[in-house]
Amino acid sequence: MERNTDTIIARATPLGQGGVGIIRISGNKVFNVIKHTLKLTYIKPRYAHYLSFFYKNKIIDKGIVLLFLKPYSFTGEDVLELQCHGGPILLDLLINDIVNISGIRIANPGEFSERAFLNKKIDLTQAEAITDIISANSKAAVFAAMNLMHGKFSKLLKIFSINLINLRTEIESFLEFEYEINFSIFCKNILRKLDKLLDNLMHIMEYVKNGIRIREGIKITLIGPPNSGKSSLMNLITNKDISIITDIPGTTRDILHENIYINSVPIEIIDTAGIRKTNNKIESIGIKKTFEIIKKSNYLFLIIEDKMSEKNLLKIINNDIKKYIKNIPIIVIRNKIDVTNSVPELIKNKDFTTIKLSVKTKKGILILMNFIRNNILYTNNNEDQFTARERHINTLNNIYLLLKEAKKEFLDIKLIELLSETLRLVQKELDLLTGKFTSKDLLKSIFSNFCIGK
């Protein structure tokens, strides 16, 4: 990406009044600012100075000044921070006065972080962590974002990259020098290393999926026939009277959302219109919205009455749900066990999990909540978990498909040249994650979402 040599300036604190306002300057004109605004020729780096700020040769404020010389700064350039009182007029006067210095301009959104990336102070995943820290909506998200910033994800990718490079080196050496070797043993060794790469990748992908859940929260949508207990379960889980409860089918006609926190992870519970055939236009609109929401969910809770037969249950799943969605886990909630005199329990089979409970008596609710904690919340519940985003999982999915295809082709035709080319494409995809190979459009998209002062 094209480097910009301008010195940039922006306020690093939010707009509005505050006790303290911070102005950040980065670039080779920092000492011009020291001379212009502080009326000094030099200040000691990495030391807090209490100094006067000048505006048109008049003292306008006093505050703390910090100087960080390259490369020992966030951006990798000379950086100056002015900490003054947080009045917006005061900050604007200082900034507008400083940009009159030749070679200094207002920073673009995310440009400080972009320069840190371009100067190899951080990789692309660490740059993304900055926005995750700022926008974190839970305690778990804060710590996970800090783990991303500290390179937890980068370290996993580095280990994977080293193993990939070693495999590519071994293959390229074989192609280049064609040294004498038992080809059968060579192929077995290559396949073993491919399997190791795939196992390593699956481990990383699990972390990333959990990281997306922490960053974005988990969407659980309640679906099912009318009067099965969706709204009652919504009220019970959220501990609020959100959904209207009646015996009249089709009472819930709009989508109701409520956010809760379990183990500091945000969960969005969504109550939807009962799925059934109806001639009511308003209810039909609600059912249409239900299927739109379903496609964006992480999990589906299909609430039915316990008396429903397995045959009718499978009919709902196969005919009313699975033809509209793919790859979204379905948890069947058999409600009203107080009517059927059943016991609360959790039943697992290869297609879905069933939880038997009674919303009315609250029997089995503990089983449901423990299932959410142990199976729906992120499973890598440890100090190394980091935040992640769809860009990460999409790229890793591409890598996974490339590796699976490479293994299949190698098993079929044992063509080393084809495997070598596929692994080169894997390396290219991997470099997209950290930014070693990144298109200008991708960088622009990522950093444009940052705050101006970051």
N, C-alpha and C positions, 0 to 999 in steps of 0.2 A: 504494500500500500504506500502511496506517495506521502513522504514526510512533509510536515509544515514547520518552517523555522520561526514563525511568528511567536512572540511572547503573548500568552493568553492570560486573561484576568476574569474573575467572576466571584460573586458572593457564594460562600460555601454553607451559609446558614439559610433557613427558610425565609420566604418573603413575609413581611409584617414586622411589627415592633417586638423587640426583645431586649433582654439585659445586655446581651453580647451579640455582635455581628462580626463575622469573619470574612475577610477578603483574601482570596488566594490568587497568587501570580506565579506563573511557571514559564521559564524560558531564559534566553541569554540577555534580556534587558532588565533583569531583576535589580542589578546595581544602579541602573538609571532611575528606577523607582525609589531606591534608598536615597539617592541624591536629591530627587525631585520632591518626594513626600516627607522624608524624614530629615532632610537637610544634613545628611551625613555622607561620608565617602566610604565607610566600611563599618560593619557590625560583626561581632563574633558569631560564627555559625553554631547551630544547635544549642542556643542559649536564649533564655527568655529575657528580653529587654523591655523596660517600661519607658516609652518614648512619646514625644509629641508628634502629632500628624498635622501636616501643613496643607492648606488649601489656598492657592494664590498668595503664598508667602505669609499667611496668617494661620495661627494655631487654631484648628477646628475641633480637635479632640486629643485625648491621650489614651494610650492603651499598650497592649503587649505585642511585641514583634518577634517573629521566629524566622530564622534563615536556615535553609538546608541546601548545601552545595551538591551539585551533581558528582557522582551518580548516587549519592546517599540520600535520596529523596523518594517520595511516592512516584513521581513521574519519571525519575531518572535524569531530570534537568534541574537547574537552579530553581528553587521554590522559595517564595516569600509569603508569609501569612501575617496579615494585619488584623489584630483583634481589638475592635473598638466598641463603642456603645451601639446597640442594635436598632437605632432609629433608621427607617428606610430612606429618609431624606439625606441624612448624614452619609450613609453608605453610597447612595447614588452620586452625591457630590464628589466623594473620594474616587469612585470608579471612573466617573466621567472626566475627572481631572487627569487621572493616570492614563487613560486611553488617548489623551492628546500627545503622549510621548510617542515618537515615531517608532513603528515596529511592534506596537502593542494593540491588541484588539480584544473584544469580548469573546470568551470561550463559547464554543458550540456545546450542545448537550453531550455529556459524557466524554468531553475531549481530554480532561485530565487523566481519566482512566484509560482512554485510548492511547495516550502518550506513554503511560506506564506499560501498556501491552507492547507497543511498538519498540520501546526501549528495553524490552525483555525483563522488566521488573516483575511482571505477572504474566501468566498465560491466559487464554481466553476464558477458561472455566473460572479462574480466580477473579477475572474482571466481572463476570456475571454474578459472582458471589456478592459483590458490593451492592447491587440492586436488591439482592435477596435479603441482605442484612437490613437495609433501609425499609423494605416493605414487609418484613417478617410479621406474621399475624398470630404467632404463638411462641411460647418459650422454646419448644422443641425446634421451631424454625430458626430462631436466633442462633442456637448452638450449632445446628446443622449447617447454617450459612457460614458461620465462622470456620467450621471444618472444611468447607469448600474453599474459603479464602486462604486457609492455611495449607491447601494443597493435598487434602486427603484423596480427592478424585484424581488429581494429577499423578499422585504416586501409584495408584492402581493402574492408570493408563500407561505409566512409564514401565512398570513391570511387564505388562502385556506387550508393549512396544519392543522391549528388549528381547522377549521370547520370539516375537515375530521377526525381528531383524536377524536374530541368530538362525532361525529357520531359513530365511531368505538367503543368508550368507552361505549356509550349507548347500542349498540348492544351486545358487549361482556358481559356487566353487566347482560343483560337480559338472555343471554345463560348460564352464570355462576351460577346465583342465582335463575333464574326462579321465580322471585317475581310475586305476583298476580297483574295483570294489564289487562285492557280491550284490547284484542289483536287487535281489529279493530281500536281503537284509536291509539294504538302503531304503527300499519302499516301506518296509515295516517300521523303520525308525521315523520316516517322514510322517506316516499315518499316526504313530504314537504322539508325535509332537503336535500334529493337527488336533488330535483329541484333547491334548493338554491345553491348547489355545482355546478351544471351544468351551472346556470346563471353566477356564479362567474368565472367559467372556461372560458366561452365564452368571458367574459370581458377581461380576461388575454390574451386569444388567439388573440383578436383584437389588443391589444398592441404589441404582439409578431410579428404578420404579418406586422404591420406598422414599427416595429423595423428592420425587415429584409429588407424592402424597403429602409429605411434610410441607412442601412449599405451597402447593395449591389447595391442600385439604382433600378430603375424601367425600365423594358424592354418593349417598345411598338413597335410592329411589324406591318408595313403597308403591307396589302395584298389586293388582288383583281384582277379583269380581266385586261388585257393590256389596256393602254390608258385611264384608269379611273381617273388618276390624282395622283397616289401614289408619283411619283418622284417630281411633282410640289408641293405637300403638304409637302413632306420632306424638300424641299428647303425653303418653306415658314416658317415652324415651327422652323427650325434651323437657318434661316436667312443667309444661305450659298448656293452657287451653287454647291451642292454635286452630285446630280443625273443628268444624261444626259436626256434631255427632247426632244422627237421627236414624230411625228405622226405614226411612224413605230411600229407595235406591236412587243413585245419581245425585246425592246431596253435594258431594265434592265435585265441582265443575271447573275449578281453576287450579293452578299449580301453587301449592303452599310450600314455602322454604323456611327452615329454621337452622341456625348454626349452634352446635354444641361443641364442647371440648372434652375429649377423653384422653387421659395421659398426655395432656398439653397439645394434642393433635386436633386441628379443626376438622369437624365433620359436618357436612351439610345434609340434613334430613329433608327429603322432598316427598310430600304427600300429593298423590295424583288422582285423577278421576277414575272411577271404577271401570274396568274393561268389560264392555258388553255391547251388543247390538242395540241401537236405540234410534228412534225417529225424532227425538228432541234435538233441535239444531244447536242449542247452547251446550248441551251435554256432549254432543258429537264433537264440537270444537274442543272441549276439555279433553276428550279421549285422543284427539289428534295431537294436542299439545303433549299428552302423556308419552306418546311414542317419540316425539322430538326430544323430550327430556331423557328418555331411556337411553338413546344413542350417546348421550354425553355423560352417562353415569359410570362410576367405578364398580358398583355392586347393585344388584336388584334384590329387594326383599319381596318375594311373591307371597302375599298373605291370602290364605284360603281358610275355610272352615274345616275343622278336623274331620268332620263327617264326609268330606269329599273323597271319592274313590281315587285310587292311583290312576285308573284309566282316564278319568276326567281331568286329573291334574296334568298328566302327560299331554293330553289334548290341548290344554291351555299353553303349556310350555312350547310344544312343537308347532302348533297352528297359530297361536296368537302372539307369541313372543319371539321365538327363534327365527322366524322368517323375516323379522324386521331388524334383528340385531345379531351380532356375532362376537364371540370372545368376551362377553361380560358375565362374570360369575352370578349364578342365581342361587339364592338361599331361600328355601321354602319355609314359611312360617305357618304351621298348622295351629290356628287359633281356636279358642272355645273348647279346650279339653275339659272344661268344667261341665259341658253339655254331654260329651261322649264318655265322661268318667275315665279318660286316659291319664297317664302319668307324664309329667314333663320330662323330656329327654332330647338328646341330640343324636341324630342318625346320619351317618355319612355313607354315600355310595359314589360310584365313579362319575355320575352325571351332576349331582347336586347334593347339598347338605340340607337336611330337614331338622327344624327345631319345633318341638311341640310345647305349647304354652297356653296360658289363659290371660289375656289382657285384663279381664274383669277381676279375677282373683289374684293376679300378679304371679301366679305359679309359673315357673320356667323363665321369668324375666331375667333372673340372675344368670341362667344358662346362656341366654341371648347376649347379655352385656359382656360376659366372659368370652364368648365367641368373637365378638367385635374386637375386644382387647387383644386376644391371642392370635386371631387369623386375619383380621381386616386392617388393623393398624400395622405400621411398618414392622416387619419381622426382624430386621437388623437393628434391634433396639439397643444400640450400644454407643459408646463415645466416638466411634469412627464414622457414624452416619452423616451424610452431607446432603444439602439440597441439590435438586437437579431439575431439568426442564425437558419439554418434549423434543427439543433439538438434539439433546444428548441421546435419548432412547431411540429416536428415529435413525440417527447415525449408527448406533450400536446394532440396531436391527439390520441395517444394510450390511454391516460387517459380518454379522452372524449368518445371513443368507449367502454372502460371498464365500465364507469358510465352509458352510455345509455343501454348497455347490462344488467348491474346489475338492473337497474330500470325495464326493460322489464321482466326479469326473476322473479323479486320480485312481479310484478303485476300479473304474470301468476300463480306462484306456492306458493308464500309467504313463501319461505324457507329461514329462517334467517341465517342458517349455510352457505349456498351458497353465500348470500350477504356479509357475514363477510369475506369470502375468497376472493371475488372479490375486496372488499375495501382494503384488505391487499396488493393485487397486484397493486392497484392504488397508495398506499403509497410507494411501492417499486419503481414504475415509477417516482413518484414525487421526491424521494430522488436522482434519477439519475441526475436531473436537477441541484441541489445544490451541489452534490458530497457527501452527507451523506452516500450514498451507491453507490460506483463507482468501476467498474472493472479496473484492472491495465492497460488493453489495451486501454480503453477509455481515461484515464489520459495521457498515453503515446502519444496518437494521438493528444490530445488537446495541451499539453505543448511543443511538438516537433515543433510546428509552431511558437513558440515565438522566439524573438531575443536571442542571447547568453547571453547578459547582463541583461535580464529580468527574 
